[in-house]
Amino acid sequence: MKIEKKLITLSILAFIIGLAIILPPYLTLGIGATAKIKPISNVNMILYAHAVPTTHINGENKISGQTINLLTNFTLNPDVAIANLKNVDAQIEIYNFHVYSDKTSIANITYCIPISKYIPDPNNKRGYTSAIQGSGNGFWIFKDGTKFDIKDVDIIGYTEGNDQSGFTVGKLSLTEENGYSYTHECDKMLQRGFYVGSSFAAIYNANGEQSLQAQKNIENAQILYIDVTRIMTVIYKHQDNTSDTTTSPTSSTITTTMVNNKVICHIELSKNDWGFASGPIPNFMQTDANYRYILPPSAFSNPQLPKEEYRIHMNIIDYAP
């Protein structure tokens, strides 16, 4: 049954997010200021996905669970990114990966792609500072100290996963004559036009009743599906306040725009002798060390995988017998 569904440059950070609760008062929902803000990314396709039974070693205890791994190709538009950041200071695009079986819904994995730029800052020795000052598991802290946390926006419900990676728009250059100057240049990864994002959901029975049920749902399934939707765009605009005491200070703004639930990508995972997989393991996953840690159990018998890599795998995930 189908259920609806990363001197001197900046870095885009991509995250997988957690549970949602309530909408904080500093957010405004609706089109408004984001009407002219176009998406800078799109999900081209899920390159590979699998679900595998796993055990997590916690001291003397073995905690059983299921791990779902995804490799997704995002197409990127550097021209749109540069154009967008002429009007705002940061933009975050949020995607949801809904995992479900032939019987029921299982979990959601949320993936976020933020872009940001440097903005003038007289308190910084370089004269500029990043619009995004910090980030973590599903939250961003902006230049004025405002924090946006996706977990505070009740839009997707039950979610599993925790991951991150990164990119940028904007560059600072230093010369002896002119000091620091800013140019609207894109990070090389963004200029390339695509980005392969890795995400996962670790579903363990020690994580609560919902995780336990999700694990059982996978175990009872004959086939798994993953649907991708773009669910939200978030923009941040810093407001410069002058020293004119006759002028009331203005507030920085964060605007969120909900997007429709249209499915933009779909993939099926078939059952096999160790779990579920969307197909054979892509060659690049075996030749690029960045992806080897998410290889499925069958890859341990692959002669292309160096023996020293085995220990890395087993330290991360101890596969159940």
N, C-alpha and C positions, 0 to 999 in steps of 0.2 A: 504494500500500500504506500503510495507516494505521499510525502508530507511537504506542504508549501514551505518554502525556504529563505632596507641603511646609508710667517705662514699664514694654511689658512683657508680653509674651506669649511662649509657646513656639511652636516650629514643628515640624510633622511633615515628615520628609524621606523622599523616595521615590527609590530607587536601582535601577540595573541593575547586576548583579554579574558576577564573573569565574569563573575555574576553581576547582574544588573539590579538596581534597586529603585531610586527615585530621581527626579529631575531637579538639579539644584537651581536656586533662584537667579543666578547670573547668566543662565542660558536662555536663549530665545529660539523657539522652534518655528520653522516656516521658511519661505523663500527669501524675502527681504534682501539683505545685502549680498546674498550668495547667488542671486538670480543670474549674474553675469560671470560667475565663477564656473568654469568648465572643468570636468574631470581631467586629471593629468595621468591617470593610469586606468587600465582595464585588465580583467582576467582573460588572458588569451586561451589558456588551457591548463588543466591539471596534468602534469607530465607523468606522474606516478603516485600511487597511493596504496597503502596496505594497512591491515589490522592484524596484530599478532598477540597471542597470549604471552604475558610477561610476569616475572616475579621481581619484586623490589626487596632488597636485603636491608632491613632496619635493625641493626644490632644482631640479636640472635633470632629475630623474627623474619619470616618470609611472607611478604604481602603479595597476594596474587592480583592480577589485573589484566587489562587490555591496553595496548598502545596503538594509536592510529597515527600514521605518518603521512605527510603530504608534501609534494614538490609541485609548486605552481609557477607558471610563467606569466608574469605581468608585463604587458606592453606599456611603454612610457612615452609621453609626449613632451619633450623639453621646451618646445616653442610655447605651448600652452602654459607650462609651469612658469616660464619667465614672464609671460603676459599676466598671469594671475597674480604674481607677487609684486606687480607694479601697483596693484590696488589694495592688497592685503599683505600681512606679514608672515602668516603661516596658514597652511591648509592641510587638513588630515582627511584622508579617504578611508572609509571603514567597510570592510567586506565580511560577510558571514558565510561560513562553510557548514551547511547543515548535513549531518550524518544520520542516516536512517536505514532501516532494513526493509525487507519484504513484509515485515509484520508491524513495525512501530518506529517512532522517533527515538534516536539514541543520544545525540549531543550536538552542540554547536561549537565551532571554532571561529573566533573572530580575528581577522588580520587587518592591520592598519598601516597605511603608507602616509607619513607626514612629509611635507616640504616646508622649509622656512628660509628666511633671509636675515642678513645683518641690518640693524637699524641704528641710526645715530644715537650715541650715548655719551654726553659730556663727562660722566663720572668714570668712564672707562679710558685707560691710558691710550688705547688705540682709537678712541673716538667712536667705536661701533661695538655693538653687542648682539648676540644672537636673539632672535625673537623667541625661540624656545630655549629656556635656560636649563632645563633638566627634564628627564623622563624616567619612567619605570614601567611596571607591569600594568599597562593599560591607562597610564596617566601622563600628562604633559604639564610642565610648569612654565608659564610664559614670562616675558620680560618684566611685567608689572607685579609678578608674584601670584597672579591668578592661576588656579589649577583646574584643569579639565580632566575628569576621570570617566571613562566610558562605563565603568561599573555603576555610576550614578544615574545612568540613563536606561530606563526600563524598556528595552526594545527587542531583546532577543530571548530573554528567559535563561533557562539552564545552559551553562557554558562550561566547557573543559578546555585546558590548554594554557601554555605559558612559554613564549619564545620571543626573540627579537633579532633584527639585523638592520642594515642601514645605507643611506645616500645624501645629495644637496643641490641647492640653487643659490648662487651668489659667491663672490670671491673677494677677499681683501688683499691688496698689494701694498708693499712698503717701499718707498723711495726716500733717499736722503733729502731731496729737494722738497717734495710735496707731502711727505709723511704717508699715512694710510689713505688709500682710496678704495672705493667699492665699485665693482663691476657686476653686471647681471650675467654671470657665466654659470653654466651648469656643471655639476659633478660629472666626471667621465662616465660613470655608470648610467646616469640619466641620459647623457648624450648618446649612449649606445642604443637606447630605445627599448630595452627589455631588461627584466630582472627576474631571477629565479628565487622565489621565496620558499623557505622550508618552515613548516609548522607541524604541530602535533597535539594530540590529546592523550594524556596519561590517565586512564580510568582505573583507579584502585578501589578495592572494596573497603579500605580503611578511610576513604574520603567522605563517607556519609551514605545515606540511603539512596540518593539520586545516582551516585557513581556506581553503587552496587547494582541498582536496577539496570543502568546502562550497560554494565558488564554482562549481566544476564541476557539482555536483549541481543548483544553481539553473539553470545554463545548459542542462542536459540535461532539465529538467523541462517538463512541459506544463501542470501545475497545482500550486499550492502550498496547503498547509493550515497553520493555526495552532490548536493546542489549548491551553487554559489550565487549570492545576490550582493549587490552594492546597497548597503542599508543606510548610510549616513555620510554627509560631508560636513566637516567642522572648519570654520575659518576664524582666525584671530587677527584683529586690527589694533595696533598700539596707537594711542592718542597722545600726541606731544602736548605737554602743558607748558605754557610760557611763564616767565617771571612776572608778568603783568598782574598785579594783585587785584586789579579791577575786573579781571576776567575769571569766571568760575572755572575750576579745573574740570576737564572732561575725563570720562572713564574709557578704558580700553574695552573693546567689545569682543565677545565670543558668540558666534552665531552657528547654530546647527540646522542643517536642512535634511529632513528625512527623504529618502529615495524610495521608489517603489520596490516591490518584492519580486520583480521579474527575474527569472532564472537566466543567468548569463553564461553558465557553464555547468555541465552535468557529467558524472562519471560513475561507472558501475564496478564493483569489486566482487569477483567470483571466489567462491570457497575453494580452498586447496588443502593439502595435507598438513599445513602449519598455521593456517589462518585464512585471510582474505587478501587478494591482490588485484590490481587493475590490469595486470598483464606482466610480461617479462620485464626484468630489471633493465633500465636504459644503460647503455654502455658508459655514458658520461658519469654515472653514479659510481662506477667501479674504478674509473681512472682519475677522478677528481676527489682528493682527500676531504674536501668540504662536505661531501655527501655520504661518505662511507659509513658514518656513524648511524645512519638510518637504514642501512641495508637489512633486508629480512634474514631470517635464520638460514635459508637455503644458500645464501651467499658465502657462508663459512666454508663451504666445500668448493668455492670458486678458486681455481689456481691463480687468478689474477690478483687476488687479495693477499698481500704480504702477511707472513705469519705474525709479525709484530703488531699488526692491526687487530688480531684476534682479541688480545687482552683489552684493547681500547673498547671494543664492542662489549665484552663481558663485564667491564667495569661500569658501563653505562646501563646496560640492560642484561639482566641474568635471565635468559630464556627458560621458561618452564619446560620440564621434560614432557 
